[in-house]
Amino acid sequence: MRIILAVIIFSFIVLSVLSCGQKGCTDKYADNYCSKCKRNDGSCIYQSKCIFWHNKATNDGLLAHNKTALYYIVNGIIVRQYIVVSTVVDAPPECSSTGMAAVGRTLKKDGSHFESFEVRDQNQNVLWNGTIDFNANSPCIVIQQEWKP
C-alpha cells in the first residue's frame, strides 16, 4: 500500500512540475496562442494580409480604355481575376472585406517577407507592379491602384 501511495505522490509531483513549465506561444495576439503555456518557446505565428483595391475614378479610367479584366499576380501566381465593373468602393477596404483581390502569408514574430506583384489587363499588359512587404507587425497591408493613362 505504501508503494502505491508513493507512486501516486511521485506521479502528482512530476505532473505538477512538468505542467508548470509547459512551453508554447505566450503572445495573446498570435494565431497559435497557448493560454496554458507558461514559457514562450518562440513558436508564435502571425498572419499578414495584403488587399488590392481601386476607386471609382480608376475604375472609370480602366473602362474608358477598354480594360475589362484585371489579373492580380503575386510571385508569378494568379491570386485573383477581377472583372472591371461600374460599381466599386471609394474608400480603402478593411482586411476583413470580401470580394477584393487579397493574399496572405504566415510569419514568425518580427518576420518580414517580400514578394513581387503585378496587375495585368485582359491582354496581359502590366498596369501596376511593385513589392509587398508581408510583415508580422503589420497584419493588414492595403495597396491602392490609381489610373494614370
N, C-alpha and C positions, 0 to 999 in steps of 0.2 A: 504494500500500500504506500509506503514511504517513497518507493521508486517511482510509482505513478504520479504522486504528488510532486516530486522533484522534477519529473519530466514536464508536467503541466506548467509549473512555475518557470522553469527554464525556457519553455516554448513561449510563454507570455512575455518574458523579458526580451528574448530575441526579436519577437514580432514588434514589440514596442520600440525597440532601438531602431530596427530597420524602417518602420513606418515614419519615425521622426525625421529621418534623413532622406526621404523619398525625393529623388531628383526629377526635374522636368522643367517646363516653361512656366515661370512665375510672373510673367508680364501679362496683366489682365487685358491689355489691348491686342495681344497676339491671337492669331487664329487657333492656335493649339494650346491655349491657356490651361494650366492644370491647377485647380483650386486646392487639391490635396498635397501638392508638392511644396516642400519647404526650401529646397535649394535649386537655384537656376542652373541648368546644365548646358545652356547655350543653344538649345534646340528650337527656340521660338521662331515662328514663321509669320510673315505678314503678306497681305495681298496689295498689289499696286495695279491700278486700272487706268487705262487711257481711253478717253472718249473723244471722238472727232465730231465736229459739228460745223454748220454754216448757217448764216442768217438769210432772211428773205432777199436782201439786196444781192447776195452771192447766188442764191437760187435763181433769181430773175436773170442775172448775168449768164449763168450756165444755160438756161433755157433759150435766151436770146441768141446764144452762139451755138445752138443745136447740140448741147451736151446733155444727153438724155439718161445716161447711166454713169455711175461712179464705182470704181473698184478700189477698195481700201486694201493695200498690200503691206504687210509687216514682215520684214526679213524674208521677202520673196514668196510669202504665202498669202493668198487672198483671204482676208478675215471677214469681209462683208462686201456684198454687192448692193448698191443703193440706186433705186430708180428716182431720178430727179422729178419732183412733183411741185405743184404750185403752192402747197401749204407747208410751212416749216416753222421752227421756233425762232424767236428773236432775242433770246437770252441764253447764256451758257447753261447747259443742262447739268443736273446733278449726276453723280456717278451711279446712282441707283436707277437712273432713267433707262427705259427700254426703247427699242426701236432705233437706237443710234449705232453707228459703227463703233465698236469697242473691242479692246483686247486687254487681257490681264496677265499678270505674272506673279509667282510666289517667290518671295525673297527672305533671306535671313535678316536679322536686325542690322540696321545701318548698311544693308546691302544696296547696291546700285547695279543696274543692268541696262546697257544701251542697245537699242535696236533701231534700224532704219525703217522708214515708211515712205510709201508713195501713194498718191491718189491719182488714178488714171481714168480717162473717159472711155466711152464705148469703142473708140478707135485705138485704144492703148496709148494715147498721148498722155504724158505726165503733166498733170495740172499743178500738183503740190508735192513736195518731198521734204524730208527732214529726219531728225533723230528724236526718239522718245527716250527719256531718262526715267526708266522704271526705278522707283526709289522706295525703300521700306518706310522712310519718314514722310513720304508724300503719297498717301493711299489713292488719291484721285488726281489725274492729270487731264486737263481739258485743252484740246488743240482746236482752234478755230481756223477754218479755211476761208480766205477772203478773195473774192473775184477781182482780179486785176487783168483786164484784157491786154 
